[in-house]
Amino acid sequence: MERAPRISFTSLGCPKALVDSERIITRLRAEGYELARRHDVSGGIQVLKDSIKATPKDPLPYIYLSQLYSHYLKKPDLALNYAQ
């Protein structure tokens, strides 16, 4: 039997974003995805950097990227760079 595709999901937003995240996770599970126990932080960083390249004036990817650097990688100096 083939193993289900695995994803990692982190909600970095407000309570409404958390509700949206739960809905997304429920749908992904219904479609056969499995939640990973560990986050691929490097993959998340790359997705956010690609988003910044595509829409450089949108502040959200910068904010999320700074949170990843601060919370998961414990690099507050890099977090400040992206937050500014």
Rosetta constraint file for C-alpha pairs under 8 A:
AtomPair CA 4 CA 32 HARMONIC 6.24 0.50
AtomPair CA 4 CA 33 HARMONIC 5.70 0.50
AtomPair CA 4 CA 34 HARMONIC 6.07 0.50
AtomPair CA 5 CA 32 HARMONIC 7.39 0.50
AtomPair CA 5 CA 33 HARMONIC 5.21 0.50
AtomPair CA 5 CA 34 HARMONIC 6.11 0.50
AtomPair CA 6 CA 33 HARMONIC 5.75 0.50
AtomPair CA 6 CA 34 HARMONIC 4.70 0.50
AtomPair CA 6 CA 35 HARMONIC 5.52 0.50
AtomPair CA 6 CA 36 HARMONIC 5.62 0.50
AtomPair CA 7 CA 33 HARMONIC 6.96 0.50
AtomPair CA 7 CA 34 HARMONIC 6.32 0.50
AtomPair CA 7 CA 35 HARMONIC 5.14 0.50
AtomPair CA 7 CA 36 HARMONIC 5.50 0.50
AtomPair CA 8 CA 35 HARMONIC 5.77 0.50
AtomPair CA 8 CA 36 HARMONIC 5.18 0.50
AtomPair CA 8 CA 37 HARMONIC 7.28 0.50
AtomPair CA 8 CA 38 HARMONIC 6.84 0.50
AtomPair CA 8 CA 39 HARMONIC 5.28 0.50
AtomPair CA 8 CA 40 HARMONIC 6.85 0.50
AtomPair CA 9 CA 25 HARMONIC 7.85 0.50
AtomPair CA 9 CA 35 HARMONIC 7.49 0.50
AtomPair CA 9 CA 39 HARMONIC 7.33 0.50
AtomPair CA 11 CA 17 HARMONIC 6.87 0.50
AtomPair CA 11 CA 18 HARMONIC 5.92 0.50
AtomPair CA 11 CA 21 HARMONIC 6.29 0.50
AtomPair CA 12 CA 17 HARMONIC 7.81 0.50
AtomPair CA 12 CA 18 HARMONIC 7.97 0.50
AtomPair CA 12 CA 64 HARMONIC 6.69 0.50
AtomPair CA 12 CA 67 HARMONIC 7.64 0.50
AtomPair CA 13 CA 17 HARMONIC 5.30 0.50
AtomPair CA 13 CA 18 HARMONIC 6.69 0.50
AtomPair CA 14 CA 18 HARMONIC 6.45 0.50
AtomPair CA 15 CA 19 HARMONIC 6.45 0.50
AtomPair CA 16 CA 20 HARMONIC 6.34 0.50
AtomPair CA 17 CA 21 HARMONIC 6.02 0.50
AtomPair CA 18 CA 22 HARMONIC 6.25 0.50
AtomPair CA 19 CA 23 HARMONIC 6.41 0.50
AtomPair CA 20 CA 24 HARMONIC 6.25 0.50
AtomPair CA 21 CA 25 HARMONIC 6.13 0.50
AtomPair CA 22 CA 26 HARMONIC 6.10 0.50
AtomPair CA 23 CA 27 HARMONIC 6.26 0.50
AtomPair CA 24 CA 28 HARMONIC 6.14 0.50
AtomPair CA 25 CA 29 HARMONIC 6.11 0.50
AtomPair CA 26 CA 30 HARMONIC 6.24 0.50
AtomPair CA 27 CA 31 HARMONIC 6.29 0.50
AtomPair CA 28 CA 32 HARMONIC 6.48 0.50
AtomPair CA 28 CA 33 HARMONIC 5.41 0.50
AtomPair CA 28 CA 34 HARMONIC 7.84 0.50
AtomPair CA 29 CA 33 HARMONIC 4.81 0.50
AtomPair CA 29 CA 34 HARMONIC 6.13 0.50
AtomPair CA 29 CA 35 HARMONIC 7.91 0.50
AtomPair CA 40 CA 44 HARMONIC 6.48 0.50
AtomPair CA 41 CA 45 HARMONIC 6.12 0.50
AtomPair CA 41 CA 68 HARMONIC 7.41 0.50
AtomPair CA 41 CA 72 HARMONIC 7.39 0.50
AtomPair CA 42 CA 46 HARMONIC 6.22 0.50
AtomPair CA 43 CA 47 HARMONIC 6.30 0.50
AtomPair CA 44 CA 48 HARMONIC 6.26 0.50
AtomPair CA 45 CA 49 HARMONIC 6.12 0.50
AtomPair CA 45 CA 65 HARMONIC 6.43 0.50
AtomPair CA 45 CA 68 HARMONIC 7.45 0.50
AtomPair CA 46 CA 50 HARMONIC 6.10 0.50
AtomPair CA 47 CA 51 HARMONIC 6.20 0.50
AtomPair CA 48 CA 52 HARMONIC 6.19 0.50
AtomPair CA 48 CA 61 HARMONIC 5.52 0.50
AtomPair CA 48 CA 62 HARMONIC 7.65 0.50
AtomPair CA 48 CA 64 HARMONIC 7.63 0.50
AtomPair CA 48 CA 65 HARMONIC 6.39 0.50
AtomPair CA 49 CA 53 HARMONIC 6.29 0.50
AtomPair CA 49 CA 61 HARMONIC 7.54 0.50
AtomPair CA 49 CA 65 HARMONIC 7.89 0.50
AtomPair CA 50 CA 54 HARMONIC 6.27 0.50
AtomPair CA 51 CA 55 HARMONIC 6.05 0.50
AtomPair CA 51 CA 56 HARMONIC 7.67 0.50
AtomPair CA 51 CA 61 HARMONIC 6.60 0.50
AtomPair CA 52 CA 56 HARMONIC 4.70 0.50
AtomPair CA 52 CA 57 HARMONIC 7.77 0.50
AtomPair CA 52 CA 58 HARMONIC 7.31 0.50
AtomPair CA 52 CA 61 HARMONIC 6.13 0.50
AtomPair CA 52 CA 62 HARMONIC 7.16 0.50
AtomPair CA 58 CA 62 HARMONIC 7.86 0.50
AtomPair CA 59 CA 63 HARMONIC 6.38 0.50
AtomPair CA 60 CA 64 HARMONIC 6.15 0.50
AtomPair CA 61 CA 65 HARMONIC 5.90 0.50
AtomPair CA 62 CA 66 HARMONIC 6.13 0.50
AtomPair CA 62 CA 82 HARMONIC 5.37 0.50
AtomPair CA 62 CA 83 HARMONIC 5.98 0.50
AtomPair CA 63 CA 67 HARMONIC 6.31 0.50
AtomPair CA 63 CA 82 HARMONIC 6.93 0.50
AtomPair CA 63 CA 83 HARMONIC 5.58 0.50
AtomPair CA 64 CA 68 HARMONIC 6.26 0.50
AtomPair CA 65 CA 69 HARMONIC 6.26 0.50
AtomPair CA 65 CA 79 HARMONIC 7.21 0.50
AtomPair CA 65 CA 82 HARMONIC 6.71 0.50
AtomPair CA 66 CA 70 HARMONIC 6.08 0.50
AtomPair CA 66 CA 78 HARMONIC 7.10 0.50
AtomPair CA 66 CA 79 HARMONIC 3.97 0.50
AtomPair CA 66 CA 80 HARMONIC 6.61 0.50
AtomPair CA 66 CA 81 HARMONIC 7.63 0.50
AtomPair CA 66 CA 82 HARMONIC 5.28 0.50
AtomPair CA 66 CA 83 HARMONIC 5.55 0.50
AtomPair CA 67 CA 71 HARMONIC 5.73 0.50
AtomPair CA 67 CA 72 HARMONIC 7.86 0.50
AtomPair CA 67 CA 79 HARMONIC 6.55 0.50
AtomPair CA 68 CA 72 HARMONIC 5.39 0.50
AtomPair CA 68 CA 73 HARMONIC 6.72 0.50
AtomPair CA 68 CA 79 HARMONIC 7.67 0.50
AtomPair CA 69 CA 73 HARMONIC 4.97 0.50
AtomPair CA 69 CA 74 HARMONIC 6.15 0.50
AtomPair CA 69 CA 75 HARMONIC 5.40 0.50
AtomPair CA 69 CA 76 HARMONIC 6.65 0.50
AtomPair CA 69 CA 78 HARMONIC 6.41 0.50
AtomPair CA 69 CA 79 HARMONIC 5.17 0.50
AtomPair CA 70 CA 74 HARMONIC 4.81 0.50
AtomPair CA 70 CA 75 HARMONIC 5.15 0.50
AtomPair CA 70 CA 76 HARMONIC 4.84 0.50
AtomPair CA 70 CA 78 HARMONIC 7.63 0.50
AtomPair CA 70 CA 79 HARMONIC 5.36 0.50
AtomPair CA 71 CA 75 HARMONIC 7.90 0.50
AtomPair CA 75 CA 79 HARMONIC 6.35 0.50
AtomPair CA 76 CA 80 HARMONIC 6.10 0.50
AtomPair CA 77 CA 81 HARMONIC 6.56 0.50
AtomPair CA 78 CA 82 HARMONIC 6.55 0.50
AtomPair CA 79 CA 83 HARMONIC 6.07 0.50
AtomPair CA 80 CA 84 HARMONIC 6.13 0.50
